[in-house]
Amino acid sequence: MALTRRTALGIAAGAVVGASAYPRPASAAAADYVIRHDQPRQTILGLGVEIQSDSIGSGNNGLPTATTSVPHDLVATERTRMYRDLLKIRDDRGFRYLRLALGLYLRGLDTAQKQIVGRWSTQLSELAELVSQSAIEGVSAEYWSPAPGWKSNGSYIGGSIASTDPGWLDQFGDAIVRDLQYLRDNGLPVKMFSLQNEPSVAGVAYSCCGYSNDQYYKAFKAIAPKVRAAFPDVFIHADADNGQRGRGGALIRGDATALSYVDGWSFHRIGSDSNDQLQNNYTSDAAGKPVFSNEFEYQVPTSDWKMVNTAQSIMNWMTFQNSPTWFWLHALKPTYNAESSGYSLGYWRPYDDNDYTKFPNIAQGHWDYNPQNFNGVHGFVKYLPWNSVRYAVDEGTVRTEQRIMAWKTPQGKLVFAFTNRSTSSVTYTVDTGSTRAFQGQQYTPTSRNANLADKTGPVLTLSLPPTSIQFWIERL
């Protein structure tokens, strides 16, 4: 999927950048920001989110035998509410991709331990219901570990692949295709694929598989053509950690055949300051392929500042790196897992959690929002429909604490997001290029999608309170 490339800006944290290279329309000379209707950029496919569809130990420590997971643990009414209000959000559809961690959150095995299957009888039907009822297009299937029968140590945890001999890789590739066909045959369309999550990681207490540069390159070159042949429309990305700079990246870029199977490079910049996408150019060595973040979360508890930082991460990947998508880590996490605050858009209480000193409002089999995370993502799922097209914005000054991104929906409606990550109120002018009225919606750490008074263009004067996000939607 070829997208327009841009050179990212290199600036110091907290700094500002001078005038844009694009000429400002004379009619907008006084505006702080000018939306350029003559400069369309990339198509934004939609956002992704991961699902904890099996158990993991608190603090990511171990693989319990319990089936603690969603939607499995939720009562029927709470499943419906999750599908509608957390994942679908819009009347038609919300998140586009469901990141499915093969070998971790789907880790049942056949008798030979070479194929991944459901670990309990209803696991796949529960996931299929989630995808269907949430209007998600399909899964981003990604291995945290291959089935143990293909591993050097015979375990989901640790080790590497057992061989790189061509005949062995041929059989391994066929098994991966069978895993993906199993998903499809059980109601889970496969829309994205990655060979291995964080292939440099092999020493953690949950499912993982370490690859050397040579192992990743050889495995990718053998397996990607098989996946493409079986799933012609699948989006194949590498290396789900450091993109083209990660495992096997240089070798793949040096091999035209292997490179032809790369549809994009995926990065993890977990919990990073959103200025990272202003300071670093992730596209310079991407061989013309799109780059994007397929995992974002916080390793420590969330905060008010992080709510806006999350929104700016989405915006800066798309604005300065031309990304076609962006993924949050987890939809829901258990009330008793230590990592849940930083990882989740919400919490659910498993049936073995009887400690109501934390989250006393959440009953067993029920869930509630984690607003400091969810409020930073919600507006982009609601007001950035699938296949919207981003438009350039002239910025007299590129600010690090206030960010702007503009797009048009497939129906031609202009929308822009504006953030204020600082602790003071700010006021700026935006030349929208439209004389129509704009509907305003505001997000704070404690308030989601609050209505603002309409403003009429073309030039809007916008005031944002501290730690807030606003969306302005053209009324057609």
C-alpha positions as CSV (number, residue, x, y, z in Angstrom):
1,M,0.0,0.0,0.0
2,A,2.0,3.0,-1.3
3,L,1.4,6.2,0.6
4,T,2.8,9.7,0.1
5,R,6.1,10.2,1.9
6,R,7.0,13.2,3.9
7,T,10.2,14.2,5.7
8,A,9.5,14.4,9.5
9,L,10.7,17.5,11.3
10,G,13.7,17.2,13.6
11,I,13.2,19.5,16.6
12,A,14.1,19.5,20.3
13,A,11.4,18.7,22.9
14,G,9.4,21.8,23.8
15,A,10.8,23.7,20.8
16,V,8.9,25.4,18.0
17,V,9.5,25.3,14.3
18,G,9.3,28.2,11.8
19,A,6.9,28.8,8.9
20,S,5.7,25.9,6.7
21,A,7.2,25.4,3.3
22,Y,3.7,25.6,1.8
23,P,2.6,29.1,0.9
24,R,-0.3,30.4,3.0
25,P,-3.4,31.7,1.1
26,A,-3.5,35.5,1.2
27,S,-7.0,35.3,2.7
28,A,-5.6,33.4,5.7
29,A,-2.6,35.6,6.5
30,A,-3.7,36.3,10.1
31,A,-4.7,32.7,11.1
32,D,-2.4,30.6,13.3
33,Y,-3.4,27.4,11.4
34,V,-4.6,27.1,7.8
35,I,-6.3,23.9,6.5
36,R,-5.1,23.2,3.0
37,H,-7.9,21.8,0.9
38,D,-5.5,21.7,-2.1
39,Q,-3.0,19.3,-0.3
40,P,-4.5,15.9,0.4
41,R,-2.2,13.4,2.1
42,Q,-2.6,9.7,3.0
43,T,-5.8,7.7,3.4
44,I,-6.3,6.7,7.0
45,L,-7.6,3.2,7.2
46,G,-8.9,3.3,10.8
47,L,-7.7,2.4,14.2
48,G,-6.9,-0.9,15.9
49,V,-7.1,-2.3,19.4
50,E,-6.0,-5.6,21.1
51,I,-8.1,-8.0,23.0
52,Q,-7.2,-10.0,26.1
53,S,-9.0,-13.2,25.0
54,D,-7.1,-15.5,27.4
55,S,-5.4,-15.1,30.8
56,I,-2.0,-13.6,31.7
57,G,-0.4,-13.3,35.1
58,S,-0.5,-9.9,36.8
59,G,2.5,-7.8,35.8
60,N,2.7,-10.0,32.6
61,N,4.1,-12.8,34.8
62,G,3.2,-16.2,33.5
63,L,0.3,-18.0,31.6
64,P,-2.3,-19.1,34.1
65,T,-4.6,-22.1,33.3
66,A,-7.7,-19.9,34.2
67,T,-9.8,-18.8,31.2
68,T,-9.9,-15.2,32.5
69,S,-10.7,-13.2,29.4
70,V,-13.1,-11.0,27.5
71,P,-15.7,-11.4,26.1
72,H,-15.7,-14.8,27.9
73,D,-16.1,-13.4,31.4
74,L,-18.8,-10.8,30.7
75,V,-22.5,-11.3,31.2
76,A,-24.6,-10.9,28.1
77,T,-25.7,-7.3,28.7
78,E,-22.1,-6.3,29.4
79,R,-20.8,-7.9,26.2
80,T,-23.4,-6.0,24.2
81,R,-22.4,-2.7,25.9
82,M,-18.7,-3.4,25.3
83,Y,-19.3,-4.1,21.6
84,R,-21.5,-1.0,21.2
85,D,-19.9,1.6,23.5
86,L,-16.2,0.6,23.7
87,L,-15.5,-0.8,20.2
88,K,-18.1,0.2,17.8
89,I,-18.7,3.8,19.2
90,R,-20.2,5.1,15.9
91,D,-23.6,4.0,14.7
92,D,-22.0,2.2,11.8
93,R,-18.5,1.1,12.9
94,G,-15.6,2.1,15.0
95,F,-12.3,0.3,15.5
96,R,-11.3,-1.4,12.2
97,Y,-8.8,-4.0,13.4
98,L,-8.7,-6.4,16.4
99,R,-5.1,-7.3,17.2
100,L,-5.1,-11.0,18.1
101,A,-2.0,-12.3,20.0
102,L,-1.5,-15.8,18.6
103,G,0.3,-18.1,21.1
104,L,-0.6,-15.8,24.0
105,Y,-4.3,-14.8,24.0
106,L,-5.1,-17.6,21.6
107,R,-2.9,-20.5,22.8
108,G,-4.8,-23.8,22.6
109,L,-2.9,-26.6,20.8
110,D,-3.5,-29.6,18.7
111,T,-2.1,-33.0,19.8
112,A,1.1,-32.5,17.9
113,Q,1.5,-29.0,19.4
114,K,2.1,-27.5,16.0
115,Q,-1.2,-25.8,15.4
116,I,-2.9,-23.1,17.5
117,V,-6.5,-23.6,18.3
118,G,-9.1,-22.4,20.8
119,R,-8.3,-23.4,24.4
120,W,-12.0,-23.9,25.3
121,S,-14.9,-24.9,23.2
122,T,-16.5,-21.4,22.9
123,Q,-13.4,-19.2,22.6
124,L,-13.5,-18.8,18.8
125,S,-17.3,-18.3,18.7
126,E,-17.0,-15.6,21.4
127,L,-14.3,-13.8,19.4
128,A,-16.3,-14.1,16.2
129,E,-19.4,-12.6,18.0
130,L,-17.2,-9.7,19.2
131,V,-15.9,-8.9,15.7
132,S,-19.4,-9.2,14.2
133,Q,-21.3,-7.2,16.8
134,S,-18.6,-4.5,17.0
135,A,-18.5,-4.1,13.2
136,I,-14.8,-4.7,13.2
137,E,-13.5,-5.6,9.8
138,G,-11.2,-8.4,10.9
139,V,-8.2,-9.4,13.0
140,S,-4.6,-8.4,12.9
141,A,-3.1,-11.8,13.5
142,E,0.3,-11.6,15.1
143,Y,2.4,-14.3,16.8
144,W,3.7,-13.7,20.3
145,S,5.0,-17.3,19.8
146,P,4.6,-20.0,17.3
147,A,3.1,-23.3,18.5
148,P,5.7,-25.0,20.8
149,G,6.2,-27.8,18.3
150,W,8.1,-25.3,16.1
151,K,10.2,-23.9,18.9
152,S,13.8,-24.6,19.9
153,N,12.7,-25.2,23.5
154,G,9.2,-26.7,23.0
155,S,7.5,-24.0,25.0
156,Y,5.5,-20.9,24.3
157,I,7.8,-19.0,26.7
158,G,11.3,-18.3,25.6
159,G,13.4,-19.9,22.9
160,S,13.4,-19.3,19.2
161,I,12.3,-21.1,16.0
162,A,13.9,-24.6,15.8
163,S,15.5,-24.2,12.4
164,T,16.0,-22.1,9.3
165,D,16.6,-25.0,6.9
166,P,14.5,-24.4,3.7
167,G,12.5,-27.6,4.1
168,W,11.7,-26.9,7.7
169,L,10.7,-23.3,6.9
170,D,8.4,-24.6,4.2
171,Q,6.6,-26.8,6.7
172,F,6.5,-24.0,9.3
173,G,5.0,-21.6,6.7
174,D,2.3,-24.1,5.8
175,A,1.4,-24.4,9.5
176,I,1.1,-20.7,9.9
177,V,-1.2,-20.6,6.9
178,R,-3.3,-23.3,8.5
179,D,-3.5,-21.2,11.8
180,L,-4.8,-18.3,9.8
181,Q,-7.3,-20.4,7.9
182,Y,-8.5,-21.7,11.2
183,L,-9.3,-18.2,12.3
184,R,-11.1,-17.4,9.0
185,D,-13.0,-20.7,9.1
186,N,-14.2,-19.7,12.6
187,G,-15.6,-16.3,11.7
188,L,-12.5,-14.2,12.1
189,P,-11.4,-12.5,8.8
190,V,-7.7,-12.0,8.7
191,K,-6.9,-8.5,7.5
192,M,-3.3,-8.0,8.8
193,F,-0.5,-10.3,9.6
194,S,2.9,-10.1,11.4
195,L,5.3,-12.9,11.8
196,Q,6.3,-12.1,15.4
197,N,5.6,-9.5,18.0
198,E,8.8,-7.9,19.3
199,P,11.2,-10.5,17.8
200,S,14.2,-9.2,19.8
201,V,12.5,-10.3,23.0
202,A,13.1,-13.8,24.4
203,G,13.5,-13.5,28.1
204,V,10.0,-12.6,29.5
205,A,7.6,-14.7,31.5
206,Y,4.9,-14.8,28.9
207,S,4.7,-16.0,25.3
208,C,7.7,-14.9,23.2
209,C,10.1,-16.0,20.5
210,G,13.5,-14.5,19.9
211,Y,14.8,-14.1,16.3
212,S,18.2,-13.2,15.1
213,N,18.4,-10.9,12.1
214,D,19.2,-13.9,9.9
215,Q,16.4,-16.0,11.3
216,Y,13.7,-13.3,10.9
217,Y,14.8,-12.6,7.3
218,K,14.8,-16.2,6.2
219,A,11.5,-17.0,8.0
220,F,9.9,-13.9,6.5
221,K,11.1,-14.6,3.0
222,A,9.8,-18.2,3.2
223,I,6.4,-17.5,5.0
224,A,5.2,-14.2,3.6
225,P,4.6,-15.5,0.1
226,K,2.5,-18.4,1.5
227,V,0.4,-16.0,3.6
228,R,-0.1,-13.7,0.6
229,A,-1.1,-16.6,-1.7
230,A,-3.7,-17.8,0.8
231,F,-4.9,-14.3,1.8
232,P,-4.3,-12.0,-1.2
233,D,-5.7,-8.9,0.5
234,V,-3.8,-9.3,3.8
235,F,-1.6,-6.4,5.0
236,I,1.8,-7.9,6.0
237,H,3.9,-5.8,8.3
238,A,7.3,-6.2,10.0
239,D,8.8,-6.3,12.6
240,A,6.2,-5.2,15.2
241,D,8.8,-3.4,17.3
242,N,11.4,-1.4,15.4
243,G,10.0,-1.6,11.9
244,Q,12.7,-1.6,9.1
245,R,15.3,-0.9,11.8
246,G,14.4,-4.1,13.7
247,R,15.1,-7.8,13.2
248,G,15.9,-8.7,9.6
249,G,15.0,-5.2,8.4
250,A,18.3,-4.4,6.6
251,L,18.3,-7.9,5.0
252,I,14.7,-7.6,3.8
253,R,15.3,-4.1,2.4
254,G,18.3,-5.5,0.5
255,D,16.3,-8.3,-1.1
256,A,13.8,-7.0,-3.6
257,T,11.8,-10.2,-3.5
258,A,11.4,-10.2,0.3
259,L,10.7,-6.5,0.3
260,S,7.9,-6.9,-2.2
261,Y,5.9,-8.8,0.5
262,V,6.2,-5.9,3.1
263,D,3.1,-3.7,3.1
264,G,4.3,-1.7,6.0
265,W,6.7,-1.4,8.9
266,S,5.3,-1.5,12.4
267,F,6.9,0.2,15.5
268,H,6.4,0.1,19.3
269,R,7.1,3.4,21.0
270,I,5.4,2.4,24.2
271,G,4.2,5.3,26.3
272,S,6.6,7.7,24.5
273,D,6.2,11.4,24.5
274,S,4.3,12.3,21.3
275,N,7.1,14.7,20.4
276,D,9.0,11.6,19.3
277,Q,7.2,11.7,16.0
278,L,8.2,15.3,15.6
279,Q,11.9,14.7,16.4
280,N,12.5,11.4,14.5
281,N,12.0,10.5,10.9
282,Y,10.7,7.0,10.6
283,T,10.1,7.1,6.9
284,S,13.7,8.0,5.7
285,D,14.8,4.3,5.3
286,A,11.4,2.7,4.8
287,A,11.9,1.9,1.1
288,G,8.7,3.7,0.3
289,K,6.5,1.6,2.6
290,P,4.2,3.1,5.2
291,V,5.2,3.2,8.9
292,F,2.9,3.0,11.8
293,S,2.5,2.2,15.5
294,N,0.7,-1.1,16.1
295,E,1.0,-0.9,19.9
296,F,0.8,2.0,22.3
297,E,0.2,1.9,26.1
298,Y,1.8,3.0,29.3
299,Q,4.0,0.8,31.5
300,V,3.1,2.8,34.6
301,P,-0.4,4.0,35.7
302,T,-2.1,6.5,33.4
303,S,-2.5,10.2,34.1
304,D,-4.3,13.3,32.9
305,W,-1.3,14.4,30.8
306,K,-1.1,11.0,29.2
307,M,-4.7,11.3,27.9
308,V,-3.7,14.2,25.7
309,N,-0.3,12.6,24.9
310,T,-2.1,9.6,23.6
311,A,-4.2,11.8,21.3
312,Q,-1.1,13.5,20.1
313,S,0.6,10.2,19.4
314,I,-2.2,9.3,17.0
315,M,-2.0,12.7,15.4
316,N,1.8,12.9,15.1
317,W,2.2,9.4,13.6
318,M,-0.4,10.4,11.0
319,T,0.7,14.0,10.4
320,F,4.5,13.7,10.5
321,Q,5.0,10.0,9.5
322,N,2.0,9.6,7.1
323,S,0.8,6.6,9.0
324,P,-2.3,4.8,7.7
325,T,-3.4,3.4,11.1
326,W,-2.5,3.3,14.8
327,F,-3.2,0.7,17.5
328,W,-4.0,1.0,21.2
329,L,-2.9,-2.0,23.2
330,H,-5.9,-3.4,25.2
331,A,-9.7,-2.9,25.1
332,L,-10.2,-4.2,28.6
333,K,-7.9,-5.5,31.3
334,P,-8.7,-7.3,34.6
335,T,-9.3,-5.3,37.7
336,Y,-6.5,-7.2,39.6
337,N,-3.7,-7.1,37.0
338,A,-1.0,-4.6,38.0
339,E,-0.5,-3.4,34.4
340,S,-4.2,-2.7,33.8
341,S,-4.2,1.1,34.4
342,G,-1.6,1.9,31.8
343,Y,-2.7,-0.8,29.3
344,S,-6.4,-0.5,29.1
345,L,-9.3,1.5,27.8
346,G,-11.4,-0.1,30.5
347,Y,-11.5,-2.7,33.3
348,W,-13.5,-5.8,33.9
349,R,-13.9,-7.8,37.1
350,P,-13.3,-11.5,36.7
351,Y,-15.4,-14.0,38.7
352,D,-12.4,-14.8,40.9
353,D,-11.9,-11.2,42.0
354,N,-13.6,-10.7,45.3
355,D,-11.5,-7.7,46.4
356,Y,-13.9,-4.7,46.1
357,T,-11.5,-2.2,47.7
358,K,-10.4,-1.4,44.1
359,F,-13.1,-0.6,41.6
360,P,-16.0,-1.0,44.0
361,N,-18.4,0.0,41.3
362,I,-17.6,-2.9,39.0
363,A,-19.4,-6.1,39.7
364,Q,-18.1,-9.5,38.6
365,G,-18.8,-10.0,34.9
366,H,-19.1,-6.3,34.3
367,W,-16.8,-3.6,33.1
368,D,-16.2,0.2,33.3
369,Y,-14.1,2.8,31.4
370,N,-10.5,3.8,32.2
371,P,-11.2,7.4,31.1
372,Q,-7.7,8.8,31.1
373,N,-6.9,6.3,28.4
374,F,-10.2,6.0,26.6
375,N,-10.9,9.7,26.4
376,G,-7.7,10.1,24.5
377,V,-8.7,7.6,21.8
378,H,-12.5,7.8,21.7
379,G,-12.8,10.9,19.5
380,F,-10.6,9.5,16.8
381,V,-12.7,6.3,16.6
382,K,-15.9,8.3,16.5
383,Y,-15.0,11.2,14.2
384,L,-12.3,9.7,12.0
385,P,-14.2,7.2,9.9
386,W,-12.5,4.4,7.9
387,N,-10.8,5.6,4.7
388,S,-10.8,9.3,5.6
389,V,-8.2,11.4,3.9
390,R,-5.8,13.6,5.9
391,Y,-5.2,17.2,4.6
392,A,-2.1,19.3,5.3
393,V,-2.3,22.2,7.7
394,D,-0.1,25.2,7.5
395,E,1.3,26.0,11.0
396,G,3.0,29.3,11.5
397,T,4.5,27.7,14.5
398,V,4.7,23.9,15.1
399,R,3.9,23.6,18.8
400,T,4.7,20.6,20.9
401,E,2.0,21.2,23.5
402,Q,-0.8,22.0,21.1
403,R,-1.3,19.9,18.0
404,I,-3.7,19.9,15.0
405,M,-4.7,17.4,12.4
406,A,-7.4,17.7,9.7
407,W,-9.1,15.2,7.4
408,K,-12.2,14.7,5.2
409,T,-14.5,11.8,5.7
410,P,-15.4,9.6,2.7
411,Q,-18.6,11.7,2.5
412,G,-16.4,14.9,2.1
413,K,-17.1,16.3,5.6
414,L,-14.1,18.3,7.0
415,V,-13.1,17.5,10.5
416,F,-10.1,18.5,12.6
417,A,-8.7,17.7,16.0
418,F,-7.0,20.2,18.2
419,T,-5.2,19.4,21.5
420,N,-3.8,21.3,24.5
421,R,-1.4,19.2,26.5
422,S,-0.3,22.2,28.6
423,T,-1.6,23.3,32.1
424,S,-2.8,26.7,30.8
425,S,-5.7,27.7,28.6
426,V,-4.8,28.6,25.0
427,T,-6.6,30.4,22.2
428,Y,-5.7,30.1,18.5
429,T,-7.3,30.8,15.1
430,V,-7.9,28.2,12.4
431,D,-8.8,29.1,8.8
432,T,-10.9,26.1,7.8
433,G,-11.5,27.2,4.2
434,S,-15.2,26.5,4.8
435,T,-18.0,29.0,5.4
436,R,-20.2,26.3,7.0
437,A,-20.9,25.9,10.7
438,F,-18.8,23.5,12.8
439,Q,-20.0,21.3,15.6
440,G,-17.6,21.1,18.5
441,Q,-16.9,18.2,20.9
442,Q,-14.6,18.4,23.8
443,Y,-12.7,15.8,25.8
444,T,-10.9,16.1,29.2
445,P,-9.7,13.4,31.6
446,T,-13.1,13.4,33.3
447,S,-15.5,14.4,30.4
448,R,-16.0,12.6,27.1
449,N,-17.6,14.1,24.0
450,A,-19.1,17.2,25.6
451,N,-21.0,19.4,23.2
452,L,-19.6,22.9,22.4
453,A,-21.4,25.8,20.8
454,D,-21.3,25.8,17.0
455,K,-18.9,28.1,15.3
456,T,-19.1,29.3,11.7
457,G,-16.2,29.5,9.4
458,P,-14.1,30.2,7.6
459,V,-11.9,31.5,10.5
460,L,-12.6,29.9,13.9
461,T,-11.2,31.3,17.1
462,L,-10.8,28.3,19.4
463,S,-10.1,28.4,23.2
464,L,-9.0,25.1,24.7
465,P,-8.8,24.6,28.5
466,P,-5.8,22.8,30.0
467,T,-5.4,19.1,29.2
468,S,-8.1,18.9,26.6
469,I,-8.9,17.7,23.1
470,Q,-11.5,19.2,20.8
471,F,-13.0,17.9,17.5
472,W,-14.6,20.3,15.1
473,I,-16.9,18.7,12.6
474,E,-18.3,20.5,9.5
475,R,-22.1,20.5,9.3
476,L,-23.0,19.7,5.7
